[in-house]
Amino acid sequence: MNICFLMYPWEDIDPENDTSLTLIHECVKRNHGVAMCTPESLMIQNSVTNAFCNVVNRMDKIPGSMKSFYNKAKLREEVLPLAGFDVIFFRANPPLDPIMLNFLDSVKDDVFIVNSLQGMREANNKLYTAAFGDSHSNIIPPTHVSKNKRDLIRQIKESKSDKMILKPLNGFGGSGVILIEKSAKLNINSLLDFYINSVDGKSNYVILQDYIEGAELGDIRILLLNGEPIGAMRRVPGSDDHRSNVSAGGSVQKHALSKEEKALCKQIGPKLVNDGLYFVGIDVIGGKLVEVNVMSPGGITYINKVYKTKLQIKVVDFVESKVLDKLQAFDRRSRLRKTVEDA
């Protein structure tokens, strides 16, 4: 099997904590052909979608540790057609580039893409999470999305909560997530100006969400594969930050899913699969869904460390099974067509 990881540059990888590297390592261990490219490397030549790829050279002995593997792996650059791969594993960081998806549209019928392009279009920002809640659901905390400052100020005033979370629509890794309090109302007007107004003159949508009691104790990152939870961890904020993201200084602890969290996964899992979102990270606080991460969900390395497990095995097993299903379906259709042609 040949797998292309569409991701951030190789030199940006943190060998000890990078989920993408862990998945690459597992694919190389299984003797799959592995290449990597970035969104900026995509191009079309003679009507064929190609990419400047870094191909991982075959290794006689594959180091067990991620750091050793990263340091010893040898890469060579090749221009390769994306339709020639069996799998494109999407691991690029947000925000989502719509032009990149246009390139991938040309190969989506030839290659199994994790996650699907349509699913990513729908779920790449936090609006997807907001859409899970409605008047009949208590799955998410009260959430408001707007770029109208007067409306947002009104929502803050009318909220029953003394504290709220304010964050940009397209942020990731905890960037731009702040805690606001009604008692600090003199700062709110200025904060909204900062978040809504950008330097290029365009206005930005922001998310305003009721603060969930207990959030100061951290959140739960759950990794779902094909709609089912495969691992979870509690992320605890550092002493100087309300955010629990590890990239923002948070730490990781073991966590067994509660009955409420299992029910949440069961409720949203079918929609994720139906949208082609096979490998997803969700963030949960107090049993409520806060975020759905579909572009480059992380957490495998941290969960592996605290549980002494290897979640990447389950992920690559799943990808292999999907490719096998695709090949078997193609083979069956080819045989049936030949029967008709020979009749």
C-alpha positions as CSV (number, residue, x, y, z in Angstrom):
1,M,0.0,0.0,0.0
2,N,1.2,3.5,-0.8
3,I,0.2,6.3,1.6
4,C,0.7,10.1,1.2
5,F,0.5,12.2,4.3
6,L,-0.7,15.7,3.4
7,M,0.6,17.6,6.4
8,Y,2.9,20.3,7.8
9,P,6.6,20.3,7.0
10,W,8.8,17.4,8.2
11,E,11.1,19.9,10.0
12,D,8.2,21.2,12.1
13,I,7.6,17.8,13.7
14,D,8.1,17.4,17.4
15,P,9.4,13.8,17.4
16,E,8.4,12.9,20.9
17,N,4.8,14.2,20.8
18,D,3.7,14.2,17.1
19,T,0.7,12.1,16.2
20,S,1.5,12.3,12.4
21,L,5.0,10.9,13.0
22,T,3.6,8.0,15.0
23,L,1.2,7.1,12.2
24,I,4.0,7.4,9.6
25,H,6.3,5.2,11.8
26,E,3.5,2.5,11.9
27,C,3.0,2.6,8.2
28,V,6.8,2.3,7.5
29,K,7.0,-0.7,10.0
30,R,4.3,-2.4,7.9
31,N,6.4,-1.9,4.8
32,H,4.0,0.5,3.2
33,G,5.4,3.1,0.8
34,V,5.2,6.5,2.6
35,A,5.4,9.9,1.2
36,M,4.7,13.4,2.7
37,C,3.7,16.6,1.0
38,T,2.4,20.0,2.2
39,P,-0.6,22.0,0.8
40,E,1.9,24.4,-0.8
41,S,3.5,21.6,-2.8
42,L,0.4,20.7,-4.8
43,M,0.3,21.4,-8.5
44,I,-1.2,20.3,-11.8
45,Q,1.0,19.2,-14.7
46,N,-0.6,18.1,-18.0
47,S,-4.0,18.0,-16.3
48,V,-2.7,15.6,-13.6
49,T,-2.6,16.6,-9.9
50,N,0.9,16.1,-8.6
51,A,2.8,17.1,-5.5
52,F,6.5,17.6,-4.6
53,C,6.7,14.7,-2.1
54,N,9.3,13.7,0.5
55,V,9.4,9.9,0.2
56,V,10.7,7.9,3.1
57,N,13.5,5.6,2.0
58,R,13.2,1.9,2.9
59,M,15.0,1.1,6.1
60,D,16.8,-2.2,6.9
61,K,16.1,-1.7,10.6
62,I,13.3,0.6,11.8
63,P,14.1,2.2,15.2
64,G,11.4,1.7,17.8
65,S,11.6,5.1,19.3
66,M,10.0,8.0,17.5
67,K,13.0,10.3,18.1
68,S,15.4,7.8,16.6
69,F,13.2,7.1,13.7
70,Y,12.8,10.8,13.0
71,N,16.6,11.4,13.1
72,K,17.5,8.3,11.0
73,A,14.8,8.5,8.4
74,K,16.2,9.5,5.0
75,L,13.9,11.4,2.6
76,R,14.1,11.9,-1.1
77,E,12.1,14.4,-3.1
78,E,9.9,13.2,-6.0
79,V,7.2,14.7,-8.0
80,L,4.4,12.1,-7.7
81,P,0.7,11.9,-9.0
82,L,-1.7,11.9,-6.0
83,A,-4.0,9.5,-7.8
84,G,-1.2,6.9,-7.7
85,F,-1.6,6.5,-3.9
86,D,-3.9,4.2,-2.2
87,V,-4.5,6.6,0.7
88,I,-4.1,10.3,1.4
89,F,-3.9,10.9,5.1
90,F,-4.9,14.5,5.7
91,R,-2.9,16.0,8.6
92,A,-2.5,19.6,7.7
93,N,-3.0,22.2,10.4
94,P,-6.0,24.6,10.4
95,P,-7.2,26.9,8.9
96,L,-8.5,24.8,5.9
97,D,-7.3,26.1,2.5
98,P,-10.2,25.7,0.0
99,I,-7.9,25.8,-2.9
100,M,-6.1,22.7,-1.5
101,L,-9.4,20.9,-1.4
102,N,-10.0,21.8,-5.1
103,F,-6.8,20.1,-6.0
104,L,-7.9,17.0,-4.0
105,D,-11.3,17.0,-5.7
106,S,-9.6,15.7,-8.8
107,V,-8.5,12.5,-7.1
108,K,-11.1,11.8,-4.5
109,D,-12.7,9.0,-6.6
110,D,-9.3,7.3,-7.0
111,V,-7.9,7.5,-3.5
112,F,-9.2,6.8,0.0
113,I,-8.9,10.2,1.8
114,V,-8.9,10.4,5.6
115,N,-10.9,12.5,6.3
116,S,-13.3,13.0,3.4
117,L,-13.2,16.3,1.6
118,Q,-16.9,17.0,2.0
119,G,-16.7,16.2,5.7
120,M,-13.7,18.6,6.1
121,R,-15.5,21.3,4.3
122,E,-18.4,21.0,6.7
123,A,-16.4,20.5,9.9
124,N,-13.2,22.4,9.5
125,N,-14.2,25.2,11.8
126,K,-16.2,25.4,15.1
127,L,-19.5,25.9,13.3
128,Y,-19.8,22.2,12.9
129,T,-19.8,21.7,16.6
130,A,-22.3,24.4,17.2
131,A,-24.6,22.7,14.7
132,F,-24.8,19.6,17.0
133,G,-27.0,21.6,19.4
134,D,-30.6,22.5,18.9
135,S,-33.7,23.1,21.0
136,H,-34.1,19.4,21.6
137,S,-30.5,18.7,22.5
138,N,-28.3,19.3,25.5
139,I,-25.2,18.1,23.8
140,I,-23.3,21.4,23.8
141,P,-23.2,24.4,26.1
142,P,-25.2,27.5,25.1
143,T,-23.3,28.7,22.0
144,H,-23.5,31.9,20.0
145,V,-21.6,32.6,16.7
146,S,-21.7,36.1,15.3
147,K,-19.6,39.0,14.0
148,N,-22.2,41.6,15.2
149,K,-20.7,43.2,18.3
150,R,-24.0,44.5,19.6
151,D,-25.5,41.0,19.4
152,L,-22.6,39.5,21.2
153,I,-22.7,42.1,24.0
154,R,-26.4,41.4,24.4
155,Q,-25.7,37.6,24.7
156,I,-23.1,38.3,27.4
157,K,-25.5,40.5,29.3
158,E,-28.4,38.0,29.1
159,S,-26.3,34.9,29.9
160,K,-27.1,33.2,33.2
161,S,-23.4,32.5,33.5
162,D,-21.0,35.0,35.1
163,K,-18.2,33.7,32.9
164,M,-18.0,32.9,29.2
165,I,-15.5,31.6,26.7
166,L,-14.6,33.7,23.7
167,K,-12.7,32.2,20.8
168,P,-12.1,32.7,17.1
169,L,-14.0,30.6,14.6
170,N,-10.9,29.1,12.9
171,G,-8.4,28.8,15.8
172,F,-6.7,25.6,16.8
173,G,-4.4,24.3,19.6
174,G,-6.1,26.6,22.1
175,S,-5.0,29.8,20.3
176,G,-7.1,32.8,21.0
177,V,-9.3,31.1,23.5
178,I,-10.0,33.4,26.4
179,L,-12.2,33.5,29.5
180,I,-14.3,36.6,30.0
181,E,-16.2,37.7,33.1
182,K,-19.2,40.0,33.4
183,S,-17.4,41.8,36.2
184,A,-14.8,42.9,33.7
185,K,-17.4,44.5,31.3
186,L,-15.2,47.5,30.6
187,N,-12.8,45.2,28.7
188,I,-15.4,43.3,26.7
189,N,-16.0,46.0,24.1
190,S,-12.3,46.3,23.3
191,L,-11.9,42.5,23.2
192,L,-14.7,42.1,20.7
193,D,-13.2,44.8,18.5
194,F,-9.9,42.9,18.5
195,Y,-11.5,39.6,17.6
196,I,-14.0,40.8,15.0
197,N,-11.9,43.4,13.2
198,S,-8.9,42.1,11.2
199,V,-6.0,44.1,9.7
200,D,-7.2,43.6,6.1
201,G,-10.5,45.3,6.9
202,K,-12.6,42.2,6.9
203,S,-14.7,41.2,9.9
204,N,-14.3,37.8,11.6
205,Y,-16.9,35.5,13.2
206,V,-16.3,34.7,16.9
207,I,-17.8,32.1,19.2
208,L,-19.2,32.9,22.5
209,Q,-20.0,30.0,24.8
210,D,-21.3,29.7,28.3
211,Y,-18.6,28.6,30.8
212,I,-19.0,25.1,32.0
213,E,-18.6,24.6,35.7
214,G,-15.6,22.4,36.4
215,A,-13.7,23.6,33.2
216,E,-10.9,24.8,35.5
217,L,-10.1,21.1,36.1
218,G,-9.5,20.5,32.5
219,D,-11.2,18.9,29.5
220,I,-11.4,15.4,28.1
221,R,-9.8,14.7,24.7
222,I,-11.5,11.6,23.1
223,L,-10.2,10.1,19.9
224,L,-12.8,8.4,17.7
225,L,-12.1,6.0,14.9
226,N,-15.0,5.2,12.5
227,G,-17.4,6.7,15.0
228,E,-16.1,4.7,18.1
229,P,-13.9,5.9,20.9
230,I,-10.5,4.3,20.9
231,G,-8.7,6.4,23.6
232,A,-9.2,9.3,25.9
233,M,-7.2,11.5,28.3
234,R,-7.8,14.3,30.7
235,R,-5.9,17.5,29.9
236,V,-5.3,19.6,32.9
237,P,-4.5,23.4,32.6
238,G,-1.2,24.7,33.8
239,S,-1.0,27.0,36.8
240,D,-0.9,30.2,34.7
241,D,-3.4,29.4,32.0
242,H,-7.1,28.5,31.9
243,R,-6.6,26.4,28.7
244,S,-5.9,22.7,29.0
245,N,-4.3,22.2,25.5
246,V,-0.9,20.6,25.9
247,S,0.5,23.1,23.5
248,A,-0.7,25.8,25.9
249,G,1.1,24.3,28.9
250,G,-1.5,21.7,30.0
251,S,-0.6,18.2,31.3
252,V,-2.1,14.8,30.6
253,Q,-3.7,12.3,33.0
254,K,-5.5,9.0,32.5
255,H,-9.2,9.1,32.1
256,A,-11.9,6.4,31.9
257,L,-14.9,7.5,29.9
258,S,-18.0,8.1,32.0
259,K,-21.5,6.8,31.1
260,E,-22.4,10.3,30.0
261,E,-19.3,10.6,27.7
262,K,-19.9,7.2,26.2
263,A,-23.5,8.2,25.4
264,L,-22.2,11.4,23.8
265,C,-19.9,9.4,21.5
266,K,-22.7,7.1,20.6
267,Q,-24.9,10.0,19.7
268,I,-22.4,11.8,17.5
269,G,-20.5,8.8,16.1
270,P,-23.0,8.0,13.3
271,K,-23.0,11.6,12.0
272,L,-19.2,11.7,11.9
273,V,-19.0,8.4,9.9
274,N,-21.8,9.6,7.6
275,D,-19.8,12.8,6.9
276,G,-16.7,10.7,6.2
277,L,-15.0,11.9,9.3
278,Y,-13.3,8.7,10.3
279,F,-10.5,9.9,12.5
280,V,-11.6,12.7,14.9
281,G,-10.6,14.2,18.2
282,I,-13.4,15.7,20.3
283,D,-13.1,17.8,23.4
284,V,-15.6,17.3,26.2
285,I,-16.1,19.3,29.4
286,G,-18.8,18.2,32.0
287,G,-20.2,15.8,29.5
288,K,-20.8,18.5,26.9
289,L,-19.2,18.7,23.4
290,V,-16.9,21.7,23.1
291,E,-15.0,21.0,19.9
292,V,-14.6,18.6,17.0
293,N,-11.1,18.4,15.6
294,V,-11.0,16.9,12.1
295,M,-8.0,18.2,10.3
296,S,-5.0,17.0,12.3
297,P,-6.4,15.6,15.6
298,G,-3.6,14.9,18.0
299,G,-3.3,13.0,21.3
300,I,-2.1,9.5,20.2
301,T,1.4,10.0,21.7
302,Y,0.1,11.3,25.0
303,I,-2.6,8.6,25.4
304,N,0.0,5.9,24.4
305,K,2.3,7.1,27.2
306,V,-0.2,7.2,30.0
307,Y,-1.8,3.9,29.0
308,K,1.2,2.0,27.6
309,T,-0.8,1.4,24.4
310,K,-0.3,1.9,20.7
311,L,-3.4,3.5,19.2
312,Q,-1.7,4.0,15.8
313,I,-2.1,0.2,15.3
314,K,-5.9,0.6,15.3
315,V,-5.8,3.6,13.0
316,V,-3.6,1.9,10.4
317,D,-5.6,-1.3,10.7
318,F,-8.7,0.7,9.8
319,V,-7.1,2.4,6.9
320,E,-5.9,-0.9,5.5
321,S,-9.4,-2.4,5.8
322,K,-10.9,0.5,3.9
323,V,-8.4,0.3,1.1
324,L,-9.0,-3.5,0.9
325,D,-12.7,-2.9,0.7
326,K,-12.2,-0.4,-2.1
327,L,-10.0,-2.8,-4.1
328,Q,-12.3,-5.8,-3.6
329,A,-15.3,-3.7,-4.8
330,F,-13.3,-2.6,-7.9
331,D,-12.2,-6.2,-8.6
332,R,-15.8,-7.4,-8.3
333,R,-17.1,-4.8,-10.6
334,S,-14.4,-5.5,-13.2
335,R,-15.3,-9.2,-13.1
336,L,-19.0,-8.5,-13.6
337,R,-18.3,-6.1,-16.4
338,K,-16.2,-8.8,-18.2
339,T,-19.1,-11.3,-17.8
340,V,-21.4,-8.8,-19.5
341,E,-18.9,-8.0,-22.2
342,D,-18.2,-11.7,-22.9
343,A,-21.9,-12.6,-23.1
